[in-house]
């Protein structure tokens, strides 16, 4: 049958067939497109919701970007300042690098000089060590002599102080008289405690030649006696202490009385030597018309 058709008829048949196939394909494409469009339409709400969420996230992101943008100028200024410091730092580094070679040369010279110096020092140390060893036999006797001298010094100083004190007392006695008089059968000591202090406090106590007491100790004891007699009250007390000799003591008013119209006080002198040995004595003091106090022999005598 196909062979019986003419060429024009064959072409027409082929054209109609192709047209039919094309129309069928177009219909199928339209049907698929419609299906896809329907499917996409179904997802539109979800896409819109996602877009809304994305929009909500975009606003904070934009604010964060704005904050970052605001931080950029200060950062750029800081970078500018740092860059301005780079040049001086580089100049300082250059100066340091230029100073390094002379330092290295100096270090090298010192290192080269050290061995001779060490040898010289070692020789000096050996020489000094030899000298020390040579002196060792003489050191012990010298130390022993120094020890003996130190032990003898306090006694020597005490003797010198007593000699000076006695000389001072003798000079004052020559001007004042050896005896002020006899008051009520009591022999008064040759010194006044207020106004012109003599060196007789320990003498009144019977300690004039006591080993271990110095002129400074007696001066401190006399000063304490002066203080307690300025305003004589019962139980009034003054202490004294010599930091050098470590001797100390106190003066206490233990009694007051009147005799022959004159005021008397009894002083208790307490002395503690550096050796812990103690001395106690009671001494009467008589107030003179001119307000001065005169010391008497120990009250027990």
C-alpha positions, 0 to 999 in steps of 0.5 A, a space after each residue: 500500500 505504501 508503495 502505491 502512494 505517490 510522493 506527495 501523498 507519502 510526504 503528507 502522511 509523514 507530515 500528519 504523523 509527525 504533527 500528531 506525534 508533536 501534538 501528543 508530545 505537547 499535550 504530555 509536556 503541558 500535563 507535566 508542566 501543570 503537575 510541576 506547577 501544582 507541586 510547586 504551588 503546594 510548597 509555596 506556603 513552606 517557602 514563604 514561611 522559610 523566607 519569613 524566618 530568614 528575614 527575621 534573622 537578617 535584621 540582627 545580622 544587619 545590626 551586627 554588621 552595622 556594629 562591626 562597621 562602627 568598630 572599623 574606624 577606631 581600629 583603623 585609627 589604632 592601626 594608624 598609630 601603630 604604624 606611626 610607632 613603627 618608624 621610631 622602633 625601627 630606628 631604635 632597633 637600628 641603633 641597637 644593632 649598630 651598638 652590638 659590634 662594639 659591645 662584642 669587641 669589648 666582650 672579646 677583649 674582656 674574655 681575652 683579659 680574663 685568663 691572665 687576671 685569673 692567674 694573677 688572682 690565683 697567685 695572690 690568693 695562694 700568697 695570701 693563704 700562705 701568709 695566713 697559715 704563717 700567722 695562724 700560730 700567732 693568732 691564738 695567743 693574740 686572741 687570748 691576750 685580747 680576751 684578757 684585756 677585755 676582761 680587765 678593762 672594766 676594773 681598770 675603768 672603774 679604778 680610773 672613775 673612782 680616782 676622778 670622782 675622789 679628785 672631784 669630791 676633794 676639790 669641792 670639799 676644799 671649798 665647802 668644808 669637810 663637815 657642815 655640822 652636827 644636827 641632832 647627834 647625826 654627822 652630815 655628809 660633805 655634799 648637798 644633793 640639790 643645787 650642787 651634787 657631790 659624788 657621795 651617794 654610794 659613800 653614804 651607803 658604805 659602797 665608796 670602794 665597791 668594785 663594779 660601780 663607776 662614777 657614772 653609776 654614782 651620778 645617775 644615782 645622785 640624779 635619781 635622788 634629786 628627782 625624788 626629793 624635789 617633791 618628797 612624798 611617801 613611797 615616791 620612787 625613782 629608778 636609774 640604770 647605766 646601759 654601759 655597766 648594766 648596773 641599776 638601782 632605785 631610790 624610794 622615800 620610806 619615811 618622813 619626820 621632823 626633829 629640832 624643827 627640821 624636816 627629815 626623810 629616809 631614803 631606801 637606796 637599792 643597787 643591783 650590780 651587773 653580776 646580780 649582786 645587790 646592796 640596800 641601805 637607808 639614808 636620812 636626808 635633812 632639809 636646810 633653811 635654803 631649801 637644799 637637802 643634806 645627806 647623813 650617815 646611814 639611818 641604821 647607824 
